[in-house]
């Protein structure tokens, strides 16, 4: 036992004090053996845990490094997008301006094909101008400082609905806006969200003589989810994954105007608020966009 052999047993059958002492000795060595085994098992577990903690620490450091790289790449991409969009404005204004001069002063000197080409140039420059503006806005919502406060969403939605009605007063569209909806967030950015979502609903119900647009709230996985719902043209849900990427369009410009930046802008703003956004639709059955904050 002195050499660490805990398997040694005295093993006597004596009934006297020596026998009692021997049995007590054997029990003690048995208990010591169990304790030693438990200690070795504990030491093994501690070693495994330390190794796991070291591995997790290494993975966390690697993840932190990758996150910093990704953030830097995103900042560079946003700065590049902003710079390119900003620098494109001046030459585009020149093209648009000179094309407009040609159209106003020399249209009568051009044949029908020439006038048509000039009109196409003007249309293209105007569309490019809108694309640049939307790209700049997309960059700004990613870079702008956020100021959280109580935002009365119902009031904002009502004002936007009124502005949309004024753009086409002949339309008989119905807006159903839930009362008393309030959220914590940046009022300016959330205004942009509602302008885009209600604007899309207005646009894609344009061919429905009985358009109905709803802004409300529901429960989703234990938290409030706001939504904008319409009974417009809808779309095939197999394309839903592309809807929040820039420049993704499912309809032609002639059918429904736009640049394809709106939902991408919405997604960035909702992400900045720590929320999520998703969309449900049916061809001919309308569209519902949900978001949490």
N, C-alpha and C positions, 0 to 999 in steps of 0.2 A: 504493500500500500504506500509505503514511503517513496517508492519509485513511480507512483502514479497508477498502479495496477488496481483498479477498483473492482475487478472481477474476483479478487481473492475472497474466499469464504473459509471461516474456521470450521464450521459444519460439525459441531459436537452435539451429542444427545444427552450430555450430562445434565442431571437435575439440580445440581448444587449451584452455588453462586458463580462458579467459573462458567458453568453452562449458560446461566442467565446473561453473564457478561459477554460470552461468545456470541449468543444470539443477538444481543443488543449491538455488538460490533458489526455483525453481518447486516443487520437492518440499516445501521448507519452508513456502511459502504454502499448499500443499495440506494439509499436516499441520495448520497453524494454522487453516485453514478447518474441518477435521474437529473440532479441539479446541473451536473457538468454537461449532460446532453442538451438540457434546456438552454444553458449558457451558450453552447456552441451553435445551437439553432438560432438563438437571438443574435449572436454575432454575425451569423451568415445573413440573416434578414437585414441587419443594419448595414452590412456591406452592400447587399443588393440595393437597398434603398438609397444609400449614398451614391452608388453608381447611377441609379435612375435619376436622382436629383442633379447630378453633374451633367447627365445627358440632356435633361430638360433645360438646365441653365444654358448649355451650349446651343440647343435649338432655339431658345428664346433670344439669345444674342444674334443668331443667324437671322431669325425672323425680324428682329428689330432693324438689322442692317438692311434687309430686303425692303422693309417698309420705308426706311429713310431713302433708299434708292428710288422706290416707286414714287414717293412724294416729290422728290427732286425732279424726276422725269415728268411728272404731271405738271409741276410748276413751269418747267421749260416748255412743255407742249402748250400750256395755256398762254405763256408769254409769246411763243411763236405764233399761235393762232391770233392773238390780239394784234401783234405787230404786222402780220401779213394782212389781216383784215383792215387795219388802219391805213397801211401803206397803199392798199389797192384803191382806196376811196378817191384819191386825187386823179390818177389816170382814168378811172371810170367816169368821174365827173366830166373830164375833158371829152371823152368819147360821147357821153350822153349830150353834153352841151353842143358840140359841133354837129352831132346828128340832128338835134332839134333845130339848129340854125338851117341846115340843109333842107329839112322838111318844111320849115316855115317859108323860106325865101326861094327855094329852087324846086319845090315839089311839082310846079306846073311845067318845069322844063324836063322832067323825067317821064319816061313811059310807065305803063302800069306795072311792069316787072320791077323797074327801079324803085318806084314808090313802095311796092310791097317789100322789097329788100330793106329799104330804109325803115319802114315800120317794124320789121322784124328786129333790126338792130336796136331801135328804141325800146321795144318790148324786152329784149334780152338784157339791155343795160339796166332797166328798171328792176327786173328780177334779180340781177346780180347785186344791185344796190340793197335790195331787201335781204338777200342772203348775207351780205357783209354786215348789215345792221344786226341780224339775228345771231351771227357768229360773235360779234362784239358783245351782245347782250348775254350770250351763253358764257363767255369768258368772264364778264363782270359778275354774274351771279355766283361764280366759283371763287372769285377773289374778294368780293365785297365783305366788309366787316358786318357780323350779325349783331343785332340788338334785340334781345328777347323781351317781350312784353305781352300783356293781354291783348289779343286780337279778336275783334268782333267779326267773325267770319260771315255770319248771316247778313250783317250790314254791308260788308264788302261785296258779297254776291249780289245783293239787291242793286247796288250802284252799277255794277258791271252789267247786270241784266238790263237796266234802264238804258245804258249807253248802247248796248247791242240793239235794242228796239229802235233807237233813234237812227241807226244806220240803215234799217229797212222797215220803216214804219208801216209799210203795206202788209207785212207778214202778220199772221194771226197765231203767233207762238205763245204757248203757255209756260210760264216759269213757276215751279213749285219750290220755294226756298224755305227750309225749316227755320223756325224762329229760335233765337237765343243761343245759337252755336258760337262758342267761344273757345279759343285755344291759346297756348303759350307759344310764341314764335316771333319772327321778324315780320312786321306788318308789310313792309315794302316787298319782301320776297314772297310772302304768302299771297299778296295781291297779284303778283306775276303768275303764280300757280293758278289762281282762280280765273284770271284773264285768259290764260291758255286753255284751261279745261272747259270753261263756259263758252269761250270763243269757238273751240272745236265742236262742241255740242250744237251751237248755233249754226255753224257752217255745214255740218253733216246732216242736219235736219232741214236744210234749205229746200229740199224737193218734197218734203212732207207737208201737205196743206194743214195738217193737224199736229204740228210739232209740240212735243212736251219735253221740257228740260227740268230736271230735279236736282237740287242740292240738299243733301241730308247727312245723317250719321247713322251708323249701325255698329254692332259689336263684332269684333274679329279677334279670336284667340285671346279673349279677356281684356281687350282694349278697344278704345273708340277708333273707328275707321270712318273717315269722311268720304263722301262719294258724289260724283257728278254723273247723272244718268240721262240718256236721251233715247228717243225712238227714231233715230236716223238710220243711215244706210248700214251701219255695222261693218263687220269684216270677218274673214275666216280666222278662227283662233289659232290655226297653225302658224300664222304670221305674228302672233302676240309677242314672241321673244324679240322681234326686231323693232317694235314700236317705239321703244325708248332710246334708240340710237339715232344720232344726228343724220339728217337727210334721208331717212327711211319714209317712203310714201307708198300707199297702196292704191291711190287714185291719181289719175292724170291731172296736170295743172289746169287744163281746160275744164275738167269736170268739177274739181274743187281746188281753188288757189291755195298757195302756201309754200313754205320752204322746207318743211320736215324737221324743224328745229324745236318746235313747241314742247313736245313730250320729253325730249332730251333735257330741255331747260327745267321742266317740272321735276324730273327725276333727280337732277343735281340739287335743286333746292330742298326737296324732301330728304335726300340723303344728308344734307348739311344740318337738317333738323333732327337727325337720328331716327328718321322714320322709314317707311317702305311704301312703295307705290306699285300697283298692279292693275291689270285691265281685263275686262271680260266683255265679250261681244258675240253677236250672231249675225250672219249675213242677212240683211233686211230686217233684223230684229233689234237694232240699236246697240249702244255701247255704254258701259259703266266703267268709270275709272275710280279706283279706291286709293286712299292714302292715309297713313298714320303719321303722327308727329311725336 
